Amino acid sequence: MIDNGLGHEIVAGKKLRRGYTTGSCATGAAKAAALMLEGISSDCVEIGTPFGVTLRLEVNKRYMEGDEAICSIIKDAGDDPDATDGIEVFARVSKRSDGKIIISGGVGVGRIVRKGIFGEVGEHAINKVPRQMIGRELQQPGSTGYNVQIFVPEGEEIAKKTFNRNIGIEGGISIIGTTGIVQPMSEKALLKTIYLEMDQVLLERGDTGLLLVLGNHGEKLAEGMSLELPAVKISNFIGDSIQYAYNKGFKSIALLGHVGKLSKLSIGAFNTHSRICDTRIEAFVYHLALMGVPLDFLQDLQNCLTAEEAVHRCIDEGYPEVVKRMEESAQERIRTYLKDDGYEIRVIMYSMEGGVDLC
């Protein structure tokens, strides 16, 4: 593997290696193919990136089919847990006589199926920056132009592991990347995807209301509820997601999540990942104490290992209303977080065994 000198990021105290995007792969493959048409065949190709570094990419495959040159680059996402890491991105290039560079997608590159922020419905999902990168690398003085088709044989299968479908792209992966470089910061990438989904909802459904769910189980539960709101899955990023939705102008938010996560929110935790905070049982103790529950029960409850266990103990002892109190407290915490006492927010907690009607 070529050392591109991309360096590292420090994430959660760990040194993680940077990588490069599908957009950089497409650009490198297109440049290598264009060079082949000029009689230059090389094991490596150099491209510039908006990040400000020059990438030296290894050309994995290169061959001719008639008057077309075909080359590929294998994506290296560094230490980022990227579904497209290791995928092979191809470019099929032929010459034109009008000086234009026409970029299209082929097998494994998704198509835009819903009006959104990536382009027009029906177009291949090759984003603006990769198109610009390809154009810069292939631009030549004189009348030589190129037809460039990007294709990814594994793209349709790999796309099932991405969020593409949620943002209106089907049939393959996206050729993306605003800097050409993959920063090994999966949280930032996840947040960007969440924001894109909200933007898509805003474009399609307007700003009347939004349902935020924390995970897959909540997403399935929501389908059986009569909330009639478009849903976006937000993982543990409650604070960031709510703030973004609020700033985007959504007039109301419903938040649906497991009691083990949202109990933390009820005492002020807006990122509920276990490595950030683990205050599930403390939340029960806090709210039960405000209810005047006897100290011996509170002390006993502290021995619970899970929020599920705590819920059932509370129900068995006659304190089911603690869940309602946590929901109300979470709602008030959100209003305080947004600095908007009148904002319409509904928090709904569920347990794996008890469903959503815990009280």
C-alpha positions in Angstrom: 0.0 0.0 0.0 1.3 3.5 -0.9 2.0 5.9 1.9 0.2 9.0 0.9 1.4 11.0 3.9 -2.2 11.7 4.9 -1.3 11.6 8.6 -3.6 10.7 11.4 -6.4 12.0 13.6 -6.6 11.6 17.4 -10.1 10.3 18.2 -11.0 9.3 21.7 -7.3 9.2 22.6 -6.4 6.9 19.7 -4.3 7.7 16.7 -6.3 6.8 13.6 -5.2 6.8 10.0 -6.9 9.0 7.4 -8.1 7.5 4.1 -9.5 8.7 0.8 -13.1 9.0 -0.6 -14.9 7.3 -3.4 -14.7 10.6 -5.2 -10.9 10.5 -5.0 -11.0 6.9 -6.3 -13.2 7.9 -9.2 -10.9 10.8 -10.0 -7.8 8.7 -9.9 -9.3 5.9 -12.0 -10.5 8.5 -14.6 -7.1 10.2 -14.8 -5.3 6.8 -15.1 -7.7 5.8 -18.0 -7.3 9.2 -19.7 -3.5 8.8 -19.5 -3.8 5.4 -21.1 -5.6 6.9 -24.0 -2.5 9.2 -24.4 -0.2 6.1 -24.4 0.9 6.5 -20.8 0.4 3.5 -18.6 1.5 3.7 -14.9 1.1 1.7 -11.7 0.3 5.0 -9.8 -1.5 8.2 -10.5 -1.4 11.5 -8.7 -4.5 13.7 -8.1 -5.0 17.0 -6.2 -7.7 17.2 -3.4 -9.7 20.0 -1.9 -8.1 18.9 1.4 -4.9 20.5 0.1 -2.8 17.3 -0.3 -1.8 15.4 -3.4 -2.8 11.8 -3.4 -0.6 9.1 -5.0 -3.0 6.3 -5.8 -2.2 2.7 -6.9 -3.9 1.7 -10.1 -5.4 -1.7 -9.4 -6.6 -2.7 -12.9 -6.0 -1.1 -16.3 -6.9 -2.3 -19.8 -8.3 -1.3 -23.2 -11.7 -2.2 -24.7 -11.6 -0.9 -28.3 -11.2 2.8 -28.1 -12.0 2.9 -24.4 -9.6 2.7 -21.5 -10.7 1.2 -18.2 -8.9 1.7 -14.9 -9.7 1.0 -11.2 -8.7 2.3 -7.8 -9.4 0.4 -4.5 -10.7 2.6 -1.8 -8.8 2.9 1.5 -10.9 4.5 4.2 -8.0 4.5 6.7 -9.2 3.6 10.2 -12.8 4.9 9.6 -15.4 2.1 9.9 -16.7 2.9 6.4 -19.0 0.4 4.5 -17.2 1.2 1.3 -13.7 0.5 2.5 -11.9 -1.8 0.1 -14.4 -1.3 -2.7 -13.1 -1.1 -6.3 -14.1 2.0 -8.2 -13.7 1.9 -12.0 -13.6 4.6 -14.7 -14.3 3.9 -18.4 -13.0 6.7 -20.5 -13.1 7.6 -24.2 -12.1 10.7 -26.1 -14.3 13.4 -27.5 -13.5 16.0 -30.1 -15.4 19.0 -28.6 -13.3 19.6 -25.5 -16.2 18.6 -23.1 -15.8 16.3 -20.1 -19.1 14.3 -19.7 -19.4 12.3 -16.5 -21.9 9.6 -16.0 -22.5 6.6 -13.8 -22.7 2.9 -14.6 -23.3 -0.4 -12.7 -23.2 0.0 -8.9 -23.5 3.8 -8.8 -26.8 4.7 -7.3 -29.5 6.8 -8.9 -31.3 9.7 -7.3 -35.0 8.6 -6.9 -36.3 11.4 -4.7 -36.0 15.1 -5.0 -33.3 16.2 -2.7 -29.9 17.9 -2.3 -27.7 15.7 -4.5 -29.0 16.5 -7.9 -32.0 15.8 -10.2 -34.2 12.7 -10.0 -32.9 10.1 -12.4 -29.2 11.3 -12.3 -26.4 9.1 -11.0 -25.3 10.0 -7.5 -21.9 11.5 -8.3 -21.7 14.5 -6.2 -20.5 18.0 -7.2 -17.0 17.9 -5.7 -15.9 14.6 -7.3 -17.2 15.9 -10.7 -15.1 19.0 -10.2 -12.1 16.9 -9.2 -12.4 14.7 -12.3 -12.9 17.8 -14.5 -9.7 19.4 -13.2 -7.6 16.4 -13.6 -8.8 15.7 -17.2 -8.9 19.2 -18.5 -6.4 19.7 -21.3 -5.7 22.6 -23.6 -7.0 22.2 -27.1 -10.1 20.3 -28.3 -9.6 16.9 -26.5 -12.5 16.0 -24.2 -13.6 12.8 -22.5 -16.6 10.7 -21.8 -16.2 9.3 -18.3 -18.3 6.6 -16.9 -17.8 5.6 -13.2 -18.9 2.1 -12.3 -18.6 0.0 -9.1 -19.3 -3.8 -9.6 -19.9 -4.3 -5.9 -21.8 -1.1 -5.5 -25.4 -2.3 -5.3 -24.6 -4.9 -2.6 -22.5 -2.5 -0.5 -25.2 0.2 -0.7 -27.4 -2.0 1.4 -25.0 -1.3 4.3 -25.2 2.5 3.9 -27.9 5.2 4.5 -28.3 5.8 0.8 -31.9 4.6 0.6 -32.9 6.9 3.4 -31.7 9.9 1.5 -33.2 9.0 -1.8 -30.5 7.1 -3.6 -31.1 3.5 -4.8 -29.3 0.9 -6.8 -25.7 1.5 -5.7 -23.3 3.7 -3.7 -22.7 7.4 -4.0 -19.5 8.9 -5.4 -18.9 11.5 -2.7 -16.4 13.4 -0.7 -16.1 17.2 -0.1 -12.4 17.1 0.7 -11.3 13.9 -1.1 -10.1 12.6 2.3 -11.8 10.3 4.8 -11.4 11.7 8.3 -11.5 8.7 10.8 -14.2 10.3 12.8 -17.3 8.1 12.5 -19.3 10.3 14.8 -18.9 13.3 12.5 -19.9 11.1 9.5 -22.9 9.8 11.3 -24.1 13.3 12.3 -23.7 14.4 8.7 -25.9 11.6 7.5 -28.5 12.4 10.2 -28.5 16.0 9.1 -28.9 15.0 5.4 -31.9 12.8 6.3 -33.5 15.8 8.1 -32.8 18.0 5.1 -34.5 15.4 2.9 -37.6 15.3 5.1 -37.8 19.1 5.0 -37.7 19.1 1.2 -40.3 16.4 0.8 -42.6 16.8 3.8 -42.1 20.4 5.0 -41.5 21.6 8.6 -44.7 20.5 10.4 -43.2 17.7 12.5 -40.5 15.1 12.9 -40.1 11.8 14.7 -36.6 11.0 16.0 -35.9 7.4 16.9 -32.7 6.2 18.5 -32.3 2.7 16.9 -33.7 -0.1 14.8 -36.2 -1.4 17.4 -37.6 2.1 17.9 -37.9 2.5 14.2 -40.0 -0.7 14.0 -42.1 0.3 16.9 -42.8 3.6 15.3 -44.3 1.9 12.3 -47.1 0.5 14.5 -47.9 3.8 16.2 -50.2 6.4 14.8 -47.7 9.2 15.0 -48.0 10.0 11.3 -44.6 11.7 11.3 -41.5 11.1 9.1 -38.9 9.3 11.1 -35.1 9.9 11.2 -32.8 7.5 13.2 -30.3 9.5 15.3 -28.5 6.9 17.4 -27.1 8.5 20.6 -26.8 12.0 19.2 -29.9 13.5 20.9 -28.7 17.0 21.5 -27.1 17.5 18.2 -30.1 16.1 16.3 -32.7 18.1 18.2 -30.7 21.3 17.9 -30.4 20.8 14.1 -34.0 20.0 13.7 -35.0 23.0 15.7 -32.7 25.3 13.8 -34.1 24.0 10.5 -37.5 25.1 11.6 -39.4 21.9 12.4 -42.4 23.0 14.4 -42.6 19.9 16.6 -40.5 16.9 17.5 -41.4 13.5 18.9 -38.6 11.5 20.4 -39.0 7.7 20.7 -36.4 5.6 22.5 -35.6 2.8 24.9 -35.9 3.7 28.6 -32.3 2.8 29.1 -31.3 5.7 26.8 -33.9 8.3 27.5 -33.7 7.9 31.3 -30.3 9.5 30.9 -31.8 12.4 29.0 -34.3 12.9 31.8 -31.4 14.0 34.0 -29.6 16.0 31.4 -27.5 13.7 29.2 -27.8 14.7 25.6 -25.4 12.1 24.2 -26.4 8.7 25.5 -23.5 6.6 24.4 -22.3 4.4 27.3 -18.7 5.7 27.0 -20.1 9.3 27.5 -22.3 8.5 30.4 -24.0 5.6 32.2 -26.6 7.1 34.5 -29.6 4.9 33.8 -30.1 3.7 37.4 -29.2 7.0 38.8 -32.0 8.6 36.8 -34.5 6.2 38.3 -33.2 6.9 41.8 -33.4 10.7 41.2 -37.0 10.7 40.1 -38.2 8.2 42.6 -36.6 10.2 45.4 -38.5 13.3 44.2 -41.7 11.1 44.4 -40.9 10.4 48.1 -40.2 6.7 47.6 -38.7 5.1 50.8 -34.9 5.1 51.0 -34.6 1.3 51.4 -36.2 0.8 48.0 -33.9 3.4 46.4 -30.9 1.6 47.9 -32.1 -1.7 46.7 -32.8 -0.4 43.2 -29.2 0.6 42.9 -28.3 -3.1 42.6 -30.2 -3.3 39.3 -27.9 -3.9 36.3 -30.2 -2.7 33.6 -32.9 -0.2 33.0 -35.3 -3.0 32.0 -34.8 -4.6 35.4 -35.3 -1.2 37.1 -38.6 -0.6 35.2 -40.0 -4.0 36.3 -38.9 -3.4 39.9 -40.7 -0.1 39.9 -43.9 -1.6 38.4 -43.9 -4.5 40.9 -43.5 -2.1 43.8 -46.3 0.2 42.6 -44.3 3.0 41.1 -45.0 2.8 37.4 -45.5 6.5 37.1 -41.7 7.1 37.4 -41.5 6.5 33.6 -44.1 9.2 33.0 -42.1 11.5 35.2 -38.9 10.8 33.3 -40.6 11.5 30.0 -41.9 14.8 31.3 -38.5 15.7 32.7 -36.8 14.8 29.4 -39.3 17.1 27.6 -38.4 20.0 29.9 -34.7 19.3 29.6 -35.1 19.6 25.8 -37.0 22.9 26.1 -34.3 24.3 28.4 -31.6 23.0 26.0 -33.3 24.8 23.1 -34.1 27.9 25.2 -37.7 27.7 24.1 -40.2 27.0 26.9 -43.1 26.7 24.4 -41.6 24.3 22.0 -43.8 21.3 21.1 -41.8 18.2 22.1 -43.1 14.7 23.1 -40.8 12.1 24.6 -41.9 8.4 24.4 -40.1 5.7 26.3 -40.4 2.0 25.7 -39.0 -1.2 27.2 -38.1 -4.3 25.2 -40.7 -6.4 27.1 -43.3 -3.8 28.0 -43.5 -1.9 24.7 -44.4 1.8 24.8 -47.2 1.7 27.3 -45.0 1.5 30.4 -47.2 3.5 32.8 
